[in-house]
Amino acid sequence: MTEIEKVVHEFEVKQKVGLYLGPILALILLVFFDLDPNNPLVTRTAAIAILMAVWWITEAIPIAATALIPVVLFPIFGVMSGRDVAPQYFNNIIFLFIGGFIIALAMQKWNLHRRLALKIIMLIGVSRKKVILGFMVATAFLSMWISNTATAMMMLPIALAVIAKLDENFGAEKVRKFSIGLLIGVAYAASIGGIGTLIGTPPNLAFIRIFQIYFPEAPDISFANWLMFGLPFVIVFLLIAWQFITLIFVRGEANLRADVEIFRSEYSRLGKIKFEEKVVLIAFALVALLWIFRKDLDFGSLTIPGWSGLFPESSFIDDGTVAVTIAMLFFLIPARSDGKGRLMDWHTAVKLPWGIVILFGGGFALAAGFEHSGLSNWLGGQLTGFSHFPPLLIIVVVCLMMTFLTELTSNTATTQMILPILASLAVAIKINPLMLMIPATLSASCAFMLPVATPPNAIIFGSGRITVNQLAKTGVLLNLMGVIIITLAIYLLGLYVFNIDLGRYPEWGNLQ
């Protein structure tokens, strides 16, 4: 049995166990326990949450199908009406995701993402260390705007072409360690890059919506807020990961260099930049600027007024409004290359990952159920004992838990399971909820050990050039490094960007 077959077999066993374990645990809780005698909804919601958690963790059925459970069970068990559950599946965060993804699809349709990636790699250089850095920078940059899966799938053939040419010139044995480092660098950069923007990875958007559900009076976290925190984090983590990878995999054979003609050949195949690419590039830059400058930007004594203030109701305009506006323009602007059609057509747009959209909705519905049923308050009461522990220790434990849990589970589903609990914990111990929820969200994207942890890991593992053992040895060290960097980031940068006062609990921080 090959390593890939072993992974598949273990996954199938996990699914079968989870299929029965979820309902059994939920029934045990319903029949034998009464968490709050004064409010039966607490126990019912907890049972539904356990069922969803087990099925999400084991992927007993498709995770998007599990996300539909609140539509069925919340009304049946009296947690929320069907009329209240349904809107959780379509809201402003969902539209931000849809608009952002259509923009990403436009980049992919006209091969702009490939042109940008090759240009970045050629600019950085062709020595072994620079090649890995070039691939990682290009991958991380694209992953900030398009899905990490699509980014990794696009970068893999380019990386394999470089490796094949080096094999031919220097021999496979001399190139072996470098090739492992290059492929691992692509996978890790795809995960790290997604952290940089709100639309870069689903856990970021899940956090924003769950935070809104729990703390509706809290200040809005805009695209610009997140970028000011996420971009420096990505740059620092990416450079550390690059140094770490080159330290392990780039030794000896100083004359081993990639042939720049490989990249030039790939780039020349794209031909002269087309009208459609230019328009998509302009739109891409425009949407980023509109997101960044939508709200007032405060820099101490200097305030840059946001453009949304030009409209009568500036608060009505959010990042989702911007994303959908630019996405709709693609359906209006004619394409010139084929003489017909538009920059975007529905045949392409329908390739949106609708399963992720439903998964978002299921997590948002679960969070709303926690609130409506009183389970959030009950959890808060049970977690007050954690107030005796230092906040720094709690943050480190949260990061470790999320990082290693998402090695085996969907990072989006895990984020949506854990964030409501962390919100309740923050209220119980009177620590700013952002101090727990943001590190947990970042940690969900920092699982580097196993092929099943994240699609980029699976994609490079599928190349057949990397073993599970090689990925795990490198990944476990980077996992631990991620915990340290995330903890430092929330204290050194997060306090300023998100206006967190460690000495005072925010007025908006009480559960509704």
N, C-alpha and C positions, 0 to 999 in steps of 0.2 A: 504493500500500500504506500503510495507516494505521500509526501507531506501535505499536498493540497487535498488529497483524498481523506487523510486523517482529520484535517480541519473540518471538512464537510461532514464526515461521520459524527464527530463530536458535536457539531452544531445540530444535527438531526436528533441526536439523543436528548440534547438540551430542550429542543422544541417539544418532544413527546412528554418529557417530565413536566414541563411548564404547563402544557395543555390541561393536565389533570390537577396539578398542584394549586394553580390559581383559584379555581372554583372551590376546592376543598378548604383552603385557608379562609376564603371569604365566608363559606358556610359555617365553619367553626367559630369565627368571630361573631357572626349573626346569631347563632344558636346558643353559644355558651358564655358570651360576654355582653356586658352592658356598660359601655364606657362612661356614659352620662345618664343616670336614671331620670333626670329631668328633661332630657332632650334625646329621644331615640334616633334623630337624624344623624347625630354624631357617629353612632355605631354603624348605621347604614352606609354613610358616606365613606367611612374608613374601610368597610368591607369592599365597596366598589373600587376604592383606591388600591387596595391590596390585589384585587383581581387584575386591574389594569397594570399595576407595577410588575407582577409576576409574568404576565403575558408580554409586556414590553421588554422586560429583561431577557426572557427566554425566546422571544419572537415566536411564540407558539402558533400564532396566526400573524398575518402581515401587520406590522405596527400601525399602519394607517387604519386597518380594520379595528384594531383594539381601541384606537382613538375615537371610534364611533360609539363606544359603550355608553358614555353619558347621555347620548341622544335617546337610548333605549331605557337604561336603568334609573337615571335621575328622575324622570317623571313617574315611573312605576313605583319607586321607593319613596316618593314624595319629597325628594331633595330640592328639585327645581322643576318648573313646568317646561313642557316642550317649547313653549313660546319664549321662555327665558334662556333655554339652553342653545337654541339654534343661532342666535346672534353671536355667540362666542366663536363660531366657526368662520365668521366673515366680519372683519373689523379693520381699523386703520392700519394695524401692523400687517395684516394679511395683504392689504393693497400695497404696502411698501415692498413686501416680498415679491408680489406679482409684477409690479412695475419695474423693480430692480432686475428681476429675472428676464423680463422681456428685453430690457436694455442689454443684458448679458447675451441673450440669444441673438440679438442683432450683431453684436461683436463676433460671435461664433459663425453666424451665417455668411458674413463677408470676410472671414479670416483675419479680421483686425487683430484678434488676440494672438494669433500665430506671428504676425508681422511684429507686434510689440515685443513678444518674447525673444525672437531671434535678434532683434535690434539691441535689446538690453544685453544679451549674452555676448554679442560681437563687441559692444562698447567696453565691457568689463575685461575681456582678455581670454587667452587660450592656454595659459599655464595650468597645471593640474588644479591648484588651489583656486585660481581665478575662474576656471570652468565650473567648478562646483559652486562657487559664489554666484557666478552669472546665472546658472540654472536656478539657484535658490532665490535670488532676487527677482528674476522673471516670474517664477512660480508664485512667490508670495504676493507680488504686485497684482498679478491676474486674479489670484484667489481672494483678494480684497473686494473684487467686483463680480466675479463669476464663481460658480460652485467649485469647491475644491476637487470634486470628482472630475468635472470637465477639464479643469486645469491639469490635473495629474495625467489624465488620459491623453491630453494634447502633448504634454511635455515628454511622456514616456518614449514615443517613437523617435523623437529628436535625440534623447539621451542614448537610446539603444543604437542609433546610427553612429554617434560619436564613439561608443564603446566598440562597435564592430570594426570601425576604422582603426582604432587603437590596437585591437586584437590582431588585425592584419599587419600592422606596422611593427608591433613590439612583441607579439605573442600573448595568448590568453592568460598565461600564468602571471606574467608581469603586470597585467592590467586588472587582474581579478579584484584586488582590494580596492583599487580606485573605482572600479565599476560599482562595487557595493556601496561605497561612499556617495557616489553620484546619484544612484537610485534612491538611497535613503534620504539624501538631501532634498530631492524632489518631493518625496512623500511628506517629510517633516515641514518643508516650506509651505506646502499646500495647506496644512493644518494651521501653522502659525500665522500665515498671511490672512486667513479668514477672520482672525480676531480683530484686525485693524479697523473694520467698518461695521456698521450695524447690519448691512446686507451681506457681509462676507461669509457668515455661517449661521445656520438656523438657531443655535442656542442664544446668540446675541438678541435676535428678535423675540425669542421666547421670553427672555429675561425682561425686556422692555414691556411687553404686554402684561406679564404676571405682576410686575412691579406696579403698573397702572391699576390693575384689578385690586391689589392689596392696599395700595397707598394712593388713592385718587387725588389727594390734596398735595402730593409731592410735586416739586418742580419738574417740568418736562425734561427728559434726557433726549436731546436732539442728536441728529447725525453729527453735527459739529462737536458737541460735547464728547461723544464717544470717540470721534476721530482724534481729538486732542489727547485722549488717554490711550487709545488703541494703537495709533501709529508709532509713537515712541516705544511702546511696549514691543511691537512687532520688530522694529529696527534693532532694538537691544537683544531680544531673544533670538532673532535670526542670525545676528553676528556671532552670538555665543554658540548657537547650534553649529554654525559653519566652522568655527574654530575647533569645536569639539569633534566634529566629523573628520576634518582634515588632520587633526592630531592622531586619530585612530587609523584612518584609511589612506593617508597620503604620506608615505615614508619611502625613502630610497628612490631609485630610478629618476633622478632629477631631470634627465633629458626627455622624459615622457611628456609630450605636449600634444594637445588636440590640434588637428589641422583646421585652420580658419576657413579653408575652402569648403569644409562640410557645411558650415553655417551660411557661407556666401551662396553655396549651391541651393540650399533650402530656401534662402531668402529670395534668390533670383527666380525660383519657381513661382513665387507669388506674383511676379510681374510688377509693372508700374502701379503705384497706389491708385486705386480706382475712386471714382466720385463717391460711391457708396461708403467706402472706408473713411473718406474725408468727413462726410456728413456724420457718420456714427461717431467718429473721434471727436468732432466738435460737440455733438450732443452729449457724449460721455463727459467731456470737460465741463459742459454747461450744467449738467445735472449735479455734478460734484460741487460746483460753485454755488448753485442754488441751495443745495443741502447745507453747505457750510455757513452761508450768509443769510439763511432764512430768518433766524432770530438775532437779537442784539448780542454782540460778542463783547464781553467785559474783560478788559485787561488792566485792572486796577483803576488808575485815573483816566484811562482811555476806554471809550465805548464806541464800537462800530455799530451803527444802527442796522437792523435787519430789514431786508426788502419787503417782508410780509407786512411791515408797518405802513406800507403805502396803501393797503387795502382797508376797507371799513372795519372788518372783523379779522384782525391778524391772527387771533388764536384759532380761528376756524381752519387755517391752512397748516398742514403738517407735512412731514417728510413723505408720507404716502401720496399726498396730493401732487407733490413735485414729481415723484417717480412715475405715476400714471400719466401725468401731462406729457412728459418727454416720451414715454412709451407710445402714447397715442400718435405723436408726431410721426413715428416710424410707419404707421399705417396710412399716413397722408402723403408723405414725400415720395414721388415717383423714383424708381430705380432706372438707371441709364444703361447698365451693362447688357441686359437681355432685351432691352427695348420695350418691356412691358412689366407690369407689376409694381409693387412698392418696396420700400426698404424692409418692411416686415409684412408677412402674410400670416393668415391664421393657421395654415398648415404647419408653419414653423412655431408660432406662438403656442399652439396647443401642446407642444412638447414640454411645457411647464411641468415640474414635478408635483402633480396634483396630490400625490400621496403625502408629501411634506406639508402641503396646505391643510389637509385634513388632520395630519398629526399635530400641527400647530393648534388647530381648533380643539382637538381633544384635550390637549394640555391646558388651554385657556378655560375650557369648560370644567375641567377637574379643579383648577384653581378657584373658579367662581363657586363651584360646589363646596369647597372647603369653607369659603366665606359665608355662603347662604345657610349652610347647615350648622355653623358654629364650631366645626371641627378645628378651625384655625385657633379660636380662643381656647378650646380644650387642649390643643397641643401646646399652646403658650403656657398654660397652667402647669402642664407636666414637665416643661423644660426649664422652669425657673431655677432649678438646682445648678444649672450651668453658669449662673451669674457669679459663682465663686471662682471660676476659671479665668485666667487672663485672656482678654480678647485676642491677643497675638496667637496664643496657643489654639484657641478655637478656630481662627482663620487657617492656620497651618493644617489642623485636622480636617477641616472642610475641604481644603485643596487636595490633600492626600486621598480622602474618600472619593471625591469626584473624579480625580485623575485615574485611579485604579479601577473604580467601578465602570467607567466608560471604556475600559479596555475590553469589557465583555458585553457591553450593552450599547444601544443607540444613544449617542450623546444628546440628541434633541429630546428624546423620551425621558432620559435620566434627568436632564435639566428641568423638565416640566414636572417631574415627580418630586425632586428635591427642593426646588426653590420655594414652594409654599411652606414647607417645613422650616426652612431657614428664615423665612419671613416671620413665622410665629416665634421661632427661637430668638430672633433679634428683638422683637417686641418684649418677650419675656425677660430677657437679660438687660434690656435698655441699652443696646448698642445700635448705632445707625444701621438700618437694614442693608444699605449699600455696601457696608464693610464685609458682609457675609455673602450677599447675593452676587456681587460682581466677581469676587475671587472664584466662587463656585462656577459661574458662567464661563470664565476664562479657562478654568481647569477642565471643563468638559471638552475643550478643543485641544487638550494637551495629552492625549493618550497616544504614545509612540511605540508601544511594545509589540502588540499582536496584529496579525493580518486582519482579524475581525474587528479591531478597535475602530477603524475609520476607513472609508473607501480608498483614499490614497495609499494607505498601507497595503490593502488588498490588491490594488492595481500593480504596485511594484513587486509584490510577492508573486503575483501571477506571471511575471516575466520569466520566472524559473531561475533567476540569477541570485536570489537571496533565500536563505533558509529561515525558518521560524526562530531558530536559536540565535542567528546573527542579528535579526531584527530585535529580539527580546533583550539581548545583552546591551545593545546600543540604546534601546528605548527606555529601559528601566532607569538608566543614569540620566537621560534627558527628562524623564518624568519627574524625578526628584529635583532636577535643576529648575524645571518649570514651577514647581511649588515654591521654591526660594524666590524666583524672579517675580511671580505673581504677588507674593506677600510683600516684597519690597515695593512693587509698583503701586499697590493700593495705598501704602503709607507715604511713599515719596511723591507720587504724582496724583493718585486718586483723591486725596484729601483736598488738593487745590482745585482740580478740574471739576469735581462734583460738589464742592463747597461743603465738605464734611467737617464738623466740629466735634472732635473726640470728647470734649469736656461737657457737651450738652446734647441731650436726646432731642431730635427734631420734633416740632409740633405736629407735623404731618404723619408722624410715625405710629399713630395708634390705629389698630385694626378697626375697620368699619363695622 
